[in-house]
């Protein structure tokens, strides 16, 4: 017995969302640019950290300061993304 034409198979890609613009999804160039920027930022942070006085290095490495800074940055980034997504949704 054949399935009705309105049903989609699991392997079928989902239809594009209403008003979705496929040109807004990042391409390889954008992904590589962001990845390069992240690697450069981490390398720069390592260079700056190595130039700190030993007492400041101990503060950074022996306390949870780095974890707190990373968590705060992550929360800030997620909040920014959520605000941007909420403002772009139709009401």
KESE-546430 format. One record per residue: x, y, z of N, C-alpha, C in turn; residue in three letters. Coordinates in steps of 0.1 Angstrom, whole numbers, plus 5000, padded with zeros to 4 digits. Each point is the difference from the previous one (the first is absolute). Example, Ala and Ser with C-alpha at 12.3 -4.5 7.8 and 13.67 -1.06 7.14 Angstrom:
BEGIN
r n.u:5132, n.v:4943, n.w:5078, ca.u:4991, ca.v:5012, ca.w:5000, c.u:5009, c.v:5012, c.w:5000, code:ALA
r n.u:4996, n.v:5011, n.w:4993, ca.u:5009, ca.v:5011, ca.w:5000, c.u:4992, c.v:5011, c.w:5008, code:SER
***
This chain:
BEGIN
r n.u:5009, n.v:4988, n.w:5000, ca.u:4991, ca.v:5012, ca.w:5000, c.u:5009, c.v:5012, c.w:5000, code:UNK
r n.u:4998, n.v:5009, n.w:4991, ca.u:5008, ca.v:5012, ca.w:4999, c.u:4996, c.v:5011, c.w:5010, code:UNK
r n.u:5010, n.v:5008, n.w:5004, ca.u:4997, ca.v:5010, ca.w:5010, c.u:4995, c.v:5012, c.w:4993, code:UNK
r n.u:4992, n.v:5008, n.w:5007, ca.u:4994, ca.v:5013, ca.w:4994, c.u:5012, c.v:5009, c.w:4996, code:UNK
r n.u:4998, n.v:5008, n.w:4990, ca.u:5010, ca.v:5009, ca.w:4995, c.u:5004, c.v:5011, c.w:5010, code:UNK
r n.u:4991, n.v:5003, n.w:5010, ca.u:5003, ca.v:5011, ca.w:5009, c.u:5009, c.v:4996, c.w:5011, code:UNK
r n.u:5003, n.v:4987, n.w:5002, ca.u:5009, ca.v:4996, ca.w:5010, c.u:5015, c.v:5001, c.w:4995, code:UNK
r n.u:5009, n.v:5004, n.w:5009, ca.u:5014, ca.v:5001, ca.w:4996, c.u:5007, c.v:4988, c.w:5006, code:UNK
r n.u:5011, n.v:4996, n.w:4994, ca.u:5008, ca.v:4990, ca.w:5005, c.u:5010, c.v:5006, c.w:5010, code:UNK
r n.u:5006, n.v:4992, n.w:5008, ca.u:5009, ca.v:5005, ca.w:5011, c.u:5012, c.v:5006, c.w:4993, code:UNK
r n.u:5004, n.v:4995, n.w:4989, ca.u:5012, ca.v:5005, ca.w:4993, c.u:4998, c.v:5013, c.w:4993, code:UNK
r n.u:4988, n.v:5004, n.w:4998, ca.u:4997, ca.v:5013, ca.w:4993, c.u:5005, c.v:5012, c.w:5008, code:UNK
r n.u:5006, n.v:5010, n.w:4994, ca.u:5004, ca.v:5011, ca.w:5008, c.u:4988, c.v:5008, c.w:5004, code:UNK
r n.u:5000, n.v:5007, n.w:5012, ca.u:4988, ca.v:5008, ca.w:5004, c.u:4998, c.v:5011, c.w:4990, code:UNK
r n.u:4988, n.v:5005, n.w:4998, ca.u:4998, ca.v:5011, ca.w:4992, c.u:5005, c.v:5013, c.w:5006, code:UNK
r n.u:5005, n.v:5010, n.w:4992, ca.u:5005, ca.v:5012, ca.w:5006, c.u:4989, c.v:5007, c.w:5008, code:UNK
r n.u:5004, n.v:5006, n.w:5011, ca.u:4991, ca.v:5008, ca.w:5008, c.u:4995, c.v:5012, c.w:4992, code:UNK
r n.u:4988, n.v:5004, n.w:5004, ca.u:4994, ca.v:5011, ca.w:4993, c.u:5008, c.v:5013, c.w:5002, code:UNK
r n.u:5004, n.v:5006, n.w:4990, ca.u:5008, ca.v:5012, ca.w:5001, c.u:5015, c.v:4997, c.w:5002, code:UNK
r n.u:5004, n.v:4988, n.w:4999, ca.u:5014, ca.v:4996, ca.w:5003, c.u:5008, c.v:5004, c.w:4987, code:UNK
r n.u:5012, n.v:5005, n.w:5002, ca.u:5009, ca.v:5004, ca.w:4989, c.u:5012, c.v:4991, c.w:5001, code:UNK
r n.u:5001, n.v:4990, n.w:4990, ca.u:5012, ca.v:4991, ca.w:5001, c.u:5013, c.v:5007, c.w:4999, code:UNK
r n.u:5001, n.v:5012, n.w:4995, ca.u:5013, ca.v:5007, ca.w:4999, c.u:5005, c.v:5005, c.w:5013, code:UNK
r n.u:4992, n.v:4999, n.w:5011, ca.u:5004, ca.v:5004, ca.w:5013, c.u:5008, c.v:4990, c.w:5007, code:UNK
r n.u:5000, n.v:4987, n.w:4996, ca.u:5007, ca.v:4990, ca.w:5006, c.u:5015, c.v:5002, c.w:4997, code:UNK
r n.u:5009, n.v:4997, n.w:5010, ca.u:5014, ca.v:5003, ca.w:4997, c.u:5006, c.v:4990, c.w:4991, code:UNK
r n.u:5009, n.v:5004, n.w:4992, ca.u:5007, ca.v:4992, ca.w:4990, c.u:5014, c.v:4996, c.w:5006, code:UNK
r n.u:5008, n.v:4992, n.w:4992, ca.u:5013, ca.v:4996, ca.w:5005, c.u:5009, c.v:5012, c.w:5003, code:UNK
r n.u:4999, n.v:5010, n.w:4992, ca.u:5009, ca.v:5012, ca.w:5002, c.u:4997, c.v:5006, c.w:5013, code:UNK
r n.u:4988, n.v:5002, n.w:5004, ca.u:4996, ca.v:5006, ca.w:5013, c.u:5004, c.v:4991, c.w:5011, code:UNK
r n.u:4998, n.v:4987, n.w:4999, ca.u:5004, ca.v:4991, ca.w:5011, c.u:5015, c.v:5000, c.w:5002, code:UNK
r n.u:5007, n.v:5000, n.w:4989, ca.u:5015, ca.v:5000, ca.w:5001, c.u:5005, c.v:5013, c.w:5006, code:UNK
r n.u:4993, n.v:5011, n.w:4996, ca.u:5004, ca.v:5013, ca.w:5006, c.u:4998, c.v:5001, c.w:5015, code:UNK
r n.u:4988, n.v:4995, n.w:5004, ca.u:4997, ca.v:5000, ca.w:5015, c.u:5010, c.v:4991, c.w:5007, code:UNK
r n.u:5003, n.v:4988, n.w:4994, ca.u:5009, ca.v:4990, ca.w:5007, c.u:5014, c.v:5006, c.w:5001, code:UNK
r n.u:5004, n.v:5007, n.w:4989, ca.u:5014, ca.v:5007, ca.w:5001, c.u:5000, c.v:5011, c.w:5010, code:UNK
r n.u:4989, n.v:5007, n.w:5001, ca.u:5000, ca.v:5011, ca.w:5010, c.u:5000, c.v:4994, c.w:5015, code:UNK
r n.u:4993, n.v:4989, n.w:5002, ca.u:5000, ca.v:4994, ca.w:5013, c.u:5014, c.v:4995, c.w:5003, code:UNK
r n.u:5006, n.v:4993, n.w:4991, ca.u:5014, ca.v:4995, ca.w:5003, c.u:5009, c.v:5011, c.w:5002, code:UNK
r n.u:4999, n.v:5011, n.w:4993, ca.u:5009, ca.v:5012, ca.w:5002, c.u:4997, c.v:5006, c.w:5014, code:UNK
r n.u:4988, n.v:5001, n.w:5004, ca.u:4996, ca.v:5005, ca.w:5013, c.u:5006, c.v:4992, c.w:5011, code:UNK
r n.u:4999, n.v:4986, n.w:4999, ca.u:5005, ca.v:4992, ca.w:5010, c.u:5016, c.v:5001, c.w:5001, code:UNK
r n.u:5006, n.v:5000, n.w:4988, ca.u:5015, ca.v:5002, ca.w:5000, c.u:5004, c.v:5013, c.w:5006, code:UNK
r n.u:4992, n.v:5011, n.w:4997, ca.u:5003, ca.v:5013, ca.w:5005, c.u:4998, c.v:5000, c.w:5016, code:UNK
r n.u:4990, n.v:4993, n.w:5004, ca.u:4998, ca.v:4999, ca.w:5015, c.u:5012, c.v:4993, c.w:5007, code:UNK
r n.u:5005, n.v:4990, n.w:4993, ca.u:5011, ca.v:4992, ca.w:5005, c.u:5013, c.v:5009, c.w:5001, code:UNK
r n.u:5002, n.v:5008, n.w:4990, ca.u:5012, ca.v:5009, ca.w:4999, c.u:4998, c.v:5010, c.w:5011, code:UNK
r n.u:4988, n.v:5006, n.w:5002, ca.u:4998, ca.v:5010, ca.w:5010, c.u:5002, c.v:4994, c.w:5014, code:UNK
r n.u:4995, n.v:4988, n.w:5002, ca.u:5001, ca.v:4994, ca.w:5013, c.u:5014, c.v:4997, c.w:5003, code:UNK
r n.u:5008, n.v:4996, n.w:4991, ca.u:5014, ca.v:4996, ca.w:5002, c.u:5008, c.v:5013, c.w:5004, code:UNK
r n.u:4995, n.v:5012, n.w:4996, ca.u:5007, ca.v:5012, ca.w:5002, c.u:4996, c.v:5006, c.w:5014, code:UNK
r n.u:4990, n.v:4994, n.w:5007, ca.u:4996, ca.v:5005, ca.w:5013, c.u:5011, c.v:4997, c.w:5010, code:UNK
r n.u:5000, n.v:5008, n.w:5011, ca.u:5009, ca.v:4997, ca.w:5011, c.u:4996, c.v:4987, c.w:5006, code:UNK
r n.u:5009, n.v:4993, n.w:5006, ca.u:4997, ca.v:4986, ca.w:5006, c.u:4988, c.v:5001, c.w:5011, code:UNK
r n.u:4999, n.v:5010, n.w:5007, ca.u:4989, ca.v:5001, ca.w:5010, c.u:4987, c.v:5000, c.w:4993, code:UNK
r n.u:4999, n.v:5007, n.w:4989, ca.u:4987, ca.v:5001, ca.w:4992, c.u:4997, c.v:4987, c.w:4993, code:UNK
r n.u:5011, n.v:4993, n.w:4996, ca.u:4998, ca.v:4987, ca.w:4993, c.u:4995, c.v:4990, c.w:5011, code:UNK
r n.u:5005, n.v:5001, n.w:5012, ca.u:4995, ca.v:4991, ca.w:5010, c.u:4985, c.v:5003, c.w:5003, code:UNK
r n.u:4996, n.v:5013, n.w:5000, ca.u:4986, ca.v:5003, ca.w:5003, c.u:4992, c.v:4994, c.w:4988, code:UNK
r n.u:5004, n.v:5001, n.w:4988, ca.u:4993, ca.v:4995, ca.w:4989, c.u:4999, c.v:4985, c.w:4999, code:UNK
r n.u:5011, n.v:4993, n.w:5004, ca.u:5000, ca.v:4986, ca.w:4998, c.u:4996, c.v:4992, c.w:5012, code:UNK
r n.u:5001, n.v:5006, n.w:5012, ca.u:4997, ca.v:4993, ca.w:5012, c.u:4986, c.v:5003, c.w:5006, code:UNK
r n.u:4993, n.v:5009, n.w:4994, ca.u:4987, ca.v:5003, ca.w:5004, c.u:4990, c.v:4997, c.w:4989, code:UNK
r n.u:4987, n.v:5000, n.w:5003, ca.u:4991, ca.v:4997, ca.w:4989, c.u:4996, c.v:5013, c.w:4991, code:UNK
r n.u:5009, n.v:5009, n.w:5001, ca.u:4998, ca.v:5013, ca.w:4992, c.u:4998, c.v:4997, c.w:4985, code:UNK
r n.u:5008, n.v:4992, n.w:4994, ca.u:4999, ca.v:4997, ca.w:4986, c.u:4986, c.v:4994, c.w:4997, code:UNK
r n.u:4996, n.v:4991, n.w:5009, ca.u:4987, ca.v:4993, ca.w:4998, c.u:4989, c.v:5010, c.w:5001, code:UNK
r n.u:5001, n.v:5009, n.w:5009, ca.u:4989, ca.v:5010, ca.w:5002, c.u:5000, c.v:5009, c.w:4988, code:UNK
r n.u:5011, n.v:5004, n.w:4995, ca.u:5000, ca.v:5009, ca.w:4988, c.u:4995, c.v:4993, c.w:4988, code:UNK
r n.u:5003, n.v:4987, n.w:4998, ca.u:4995, ca.v:4992, ca.w:4989, c.u:4985, c.v:4998, c.w:5001, code:UNK
r n.u:4995, n.v:4997, n.w:5012, ca.u:4986, ca.v:4999, ca.w:5002, c.u:4992, c.v:5013, c.w:4997, code:UNK
r n.u:5006, n.v:5011, n.w:5005, ca.u:4993, ca.v:5013, ca.w:4998, c.u:5000, c.v:5003, c.w:4985, code:UNK
r n.u:5011, n.v:4997, n.w:4993, ca.u:5000, ca.v:5003, ca.w:4985, c.u:4990, c.v:4991, c.w:4993, code:UNK
r n.u:4999, n.v:4988, n.w:5004, ca.u:4990, ca.v:4991, ca.w:4994, c.u:4986, c.v:5004, c.w:5002, code:UNK
r n.u:4997, n.v:5004, n.w:5012, ca.u:4986, ca.v:5005, ca.w:5004, c.u:4997, c.v:5012, c.w:4992, code:UNK
r n.u:5010, n.v:5009, n.w:4999, ca.u:4998, ca.v:5013, ca.w:4992, c.u:4997, c.v:4997, c.w:4985, code:UNK
r n.u:5008, n.v:4991, n.w:4995, ca.u:4998, ca.v:4996, ca.w:4986, c.u:4987, c.v:4994, c.w:4997, code:UNK
r n.u:4996, n.v:4990, n.w:5009, ca.u:4987, ca.v:4994, ca.w:4998, c.u:4988, c.v:5010, c.w:5002, code:UNK
r n.u:5002, n.v:5009, n.w:5009, ca.u:4989, ca.v:5010, ca.w:5002, c.u:4999, c.v:5009, c.w:4988, code:UNK
r n.u:5011, n.v:5004, n.w:4994, ca.u:5000, ca.v:5008, ca.w:4988, c.u:4994, c.v:4992, c.w:4988, code:UNK
r n.u:5003, n.v:4987, n.w:4999, ca.u:4994, ca.v:4993, ca.w:4989, c.u:4985, c.v:4998, c.w:5002, code:UNK
r n.u:4996, n.v:4998, n.w:5013, ca.u:4985, ca.v:4999, ca.w:5003, c.u:4993, c.v:5013, c.w:4997, code:UNK
r n.u:5006, n.v:5011, n.w:5004, ca.u:4993, ca.v:5013, ca.w:4997, c.u:4999, c.v:5002, c.w:4985, code:UNK
r n.u:5010, n.v:4997, n.w:4993, ca.u:5000, ca.v:5002, ca.w:4985, c.u:4989, c.v:4991, c.w:4994, code:UNK
r n.u:4999, n.v:4988, n.w:5004, ca.u:4991, ca.v:4990, ca.w:4995, c.u:4985, c.v:5004, c.w:5004, code:UNK
r n.u:4999, n.v:5005, n.w:5012, ca.u:4986, ca.v:5005, ca.w:5004, c.u:4996, c.v:5012, c.w:4993, code:UNK
r n.u:5009, n.v:5009, n.w:4997, ca.u:4996, ca.v:5012, ca.w:4992, c.u:4997, c.v:4997, c.w:4986, code:UNK
r n.u:5005, n.v:4990, n.w:4994, ca.u:4998, ca.v:4997, ca.w:4986, c.u:4988, c.v:4991, c.w:4998, code:UNK
r n.u:4994, n.v:4995, n.w:5010, ca.u:4988, ca.v:4991, ca.w:4999, c.u:4988, c.v:5009, c.w:4997, code:UNK
r n.u:4991, n.v:4996, n.w:4992, ca.u:4987, ca.v:5007, ca.w:4997, c.u:4992, c.v:4999, c.w:5013, code:UNK
r n.u:4992, n.v:5010, n.w:5002, ca.u:4991, ca.v:5000, ca.w:5012, c.u:4986, c.v:4998, c.w:4996, code:UNK
***
